[in-house]
Amino acid sequence: MAKAPLGHLTHRYAWLLLATSVVTLSAQDSETPVEATPSPASASEPRQSSPSSRDDSAGVQSTLDSFNLGSGAMDWRGKQFNLGDAEMAQARFEKYLNSPPSTSEEDLTYDTLLTEISHRLIGKGGGTDKQRVSEAWRMLYRASEFPMDAGLSEILADRIVSFWQTNNKVAALGLQTERLETDRQYRESKIRSIADQDRHEFIRLTRGTGNQDAAPPPSMDHLSEPERKRLEQIEEKIEENESYEATSRITQKLEYQSLIVQFFVQRRFQHALIANDFYRYMFNAEDNALEGADALKGQVFGDLDVKITTSTLDALSKEAVSDVESSLDTINFLLEQGEIHNATKRLMEAFYLGEYLPVIKRYPLDKKRKIAGYIRDLTSLASSLEVKSFDRAEKKLEEIEGYVQDFDGGKADAFIQTSKQLSNLAIQRALSAAYEQDRSGIEAGLEEAVKYWPTNPGIQEFSNKLLEKTDIKDMAALDFDRFIKQDDYRAIFNDRFRFAAALAMDEGRNVEFLDIMKRMEVIESAMAQAQELSRIQNTFGAWEVLERVYREYPEDQELNRLRGDYAVKAAQFASVIAKAEQARKKEDFGQALFAYLEAQKLYPASFFVEEGIQESVDAILEDRSDLSGKDVAIEASEAEV
């Protein structure tokens, strides 16, 4: 997440009087704003409004939400890809926008290696099929050594080895089956020979050619019994070998096809293409229809009755790669035209589709930072509108419209102007009540004014027109002084409507009250921004926003509580920052610099890291300059001697 523009908050001197609800005017209310403002008698009654009529950020938050995933899936030309948890996927995109391009030697070597594997398999470099497959297979193990591969190449290479081993076993069983066939023929021949011999003896005896007084010869079945048992064993083994050969081929094909499908649904299109190239060599001239792909068919093609094959996934993978590349060209054009809003949407789509492709990983950081800056400014605008800090919101809106050509700020501007008008009308009613000495009317008018525009300067002008002090003011002054002694600024903020009305004529206390409201504006804005950062899983940024404000205003209990919660979630980053700052206090700027660099790896957008690195480097350079000056002085002294 990009750094939050907290520095602007410290220069704003206005009240922060947050209302419990915000009313967005309908078209009829805009034409008759006086009727849209409640009377003092009904000011305390809750307003009834439909969800569609409430918009605390005038549509800016809904614009921000359009950059987020509504679910854990993305749609690409009618095809669905599961991205996992939606918030985690959004956090990956935020991290990508603030990460430098993957152009290190290791990244380039890995991408080149995958390209060489594909080229080798399609025939570049010559050689026989066996040579090309063997070389490409060896390169898979080299690719698996790179951390960005996540072991996918090794999984593919192991599956190919399993295919070869199974083929070798099938070949060995084939030779064994041939030997068994020979042995079976021999056993059958031997059984027939024994049977023939037994038959001849029987014929000779019946014809009387032998000694008639001699006993009949014994049967020779006992000689053929071992041969029959061996023949049964041989036939069982042959049947077993033939069954294994038939089933192993089907199993191999199913397992390999499931790996191709896995690569595709994980958007690992490079590996899907490589696996398809190997498939053509391994299952040459076989039907390449995907078995058991009914679930994938429904996910990718919906209700269309199509036959999914490996060639289908190969074509889809190539189409996805081409689509990502063309999307980046479109994004570059949009950025050149200043159409950053549409460029942000297109980059998000390209990232989620081709998150692991080289063209996405190498996209320049300066262009990603433009998009990250736009999202950061849009978040700041939404937060300002939600707390109704309209001076800040107008400035941010003007800034966004100055560099984003396709941003429509009309709704936000209308929301600001309408809220200001309603606040001014409420002040007029409070003035009328003051002339009539209607204390409840004054309080109701002021409460209505700050509800629409907490930082309205007309509220300060109204304080100069109050006619007299009241008992309400005296009681409020006592409470105010007590809270000041206790440093309980949160209590003053929680009861701000009463103090605003009661202390308006008290010049001394009113100045102090305005300072407290300015302080609470900074705290509340920081807390709101931290919660927004936490919503997109940027806990490091959330803790940093709160920590920075805490160092300036450590006495606020609500801030301390929220800071403590995020300190636990961001313990790893917070401990590294603490280590760096401790080293700086000891003036060990080298150690501090290394610690800040370690923290930068965890959260590149940290302003603590940016300031710490700059100060550490300046201190190191200053020390070197002092040492250089001392050396020159020593040399000059030696020269005089």
Helices and strands as residue ranges (DSSP letters): G 6-11, H 27-31, H 33-36, G 40-42, G 51-53, H 60-65, E 73-76, E 79-82, H 86-97, H 105-121, H 129-143, G 147-149, H 152-206, H 221-265, H 269-282, H 294-301, H 310-336, H 340-353, H 358-361, H 365-386, H 390-403, H 410-435, H 439-452, H 458-463, H 471-485, H 489-494, H 496-502, H 507-535, H 539-552, H 557-569, H 571-585, H 589-602, H 607-640
